[in-house]
Amino acid sequence: MSKGKILIVEDERKIARLIQLELEHEGYETGTAYTGLEGYSLFKQENWDLLLLDVMLPELSGLEVLRRIRTANDQTPVILLTARDALPDKVSGLDLGANDYITKPFRIEELLARIRVWLRQSVLQEEPADSSLSIGDLTINQKTREVVRASQSIELTPTEYDLLLYLVQHQNQVLTFDQLLSNVWGFDYYGDSNVVYVYIRYLRKKIDAPFSKPYIHTIRGVGYMLKE
């Protein structure tokens, strides 16, 4: 089963091919275009879950492609591929509605992590109004971001909420530090397990400490598991 459908618009064919092979190895469907005009045309022809868009493209610049997409009120996640010293392009891209950017040359692991983050957020935004998740007496309303345990409302910061949501979505699974970092914080925090320790401690004070049964369990040396 495909993890998602990603369009790659990159004029350097070797880079485009490398990205394509890596994404398909990870289970994504892909499409590839080598000019801005070709990429924009292909984007309009099919439904895509995410767009990888080089800024410097022949025929039509990546920023112009992005502008046209957002002008049409299409909110498909867009990750820009930019040159190392192209700060104005990064700023312009974000102003035009890009979700993220990654600087070339980049490590494929970083790109994959960012793709996972934006695809996950895109799915969450499409959840129906009545969708909720629960474990035991703990319930999360994904539309209102309300968290309740044993009929008591629990106030969480945005990051605490994102972490709890990911734990509940993967309840009864062992989640490693790297999995949590990649999917909750993004690749910028990759390898910084301390931030996970800190926020797990925050969560435990709010959703476990006031109650008789803890849900967050430490898997020593590996990560954490949410279970009854």
Stockholm file with secondary structure:
# STOCKHOLM 1.0

chainA/1-228         MSKGKILIVEDERKIARLIQLELEHEGYETGTAYTGLEGYSLFKQENWDLLLLDVMLPELSGLEVLRRIRTANDQTPVILLTARDALPDKVSGLDLGANDYITKPFRIEELLARIRVWLRQSVLQEEPADSSLSIGDLTINQKTREVVRASQSIELTPTEYDLLLYLVQHQNQVLTFDQLLSNVWGFDYYGDSNVVYVYIRYLRKKIDAPFSKPYIHTIRGVGYMLKE
#=GR chainA/1-228 SS CCSCEEEEECSCHHHHHHHHHHHHHTTCEEEEESSHHHHHHHHHHSCCSEEEEESSCSSSCHHHHHHHHHHTTCCCCEEEEEETTCHHHHHHHHHHTCSEEEEESCCHHHHHHHHHHHHHHHHHHTCCTTCEEEETTEEEETTTTEEEETTEEECCCHHHHHHHHHHHHTTTSCEEHHHHIIIIICGGGTTCHHHHHHHHHHHIIIIITTSSSCCEEEETTTEEEECC
#=GC SS_cons         CCSCEEEEECSCHHHHHHHHHHHHHTTCEEEEESSHHHHHHHHHHSCCSEEEEESSCSSSCHHHHHHHHHHTTCCCCEEEEEETTCHHHHHHHHHHTCSEEEEESCCHHHHHHHHHHHHHHHHHHTCCTTCEEEETTEEEETTTTEEEETTEEECCCHHHHHHHHHHHHTTTSCEEHHHHIIIIICGGGTTCHHHHHHHHHHHIIIIITTSSSCCEEEETTTEEEECC
//
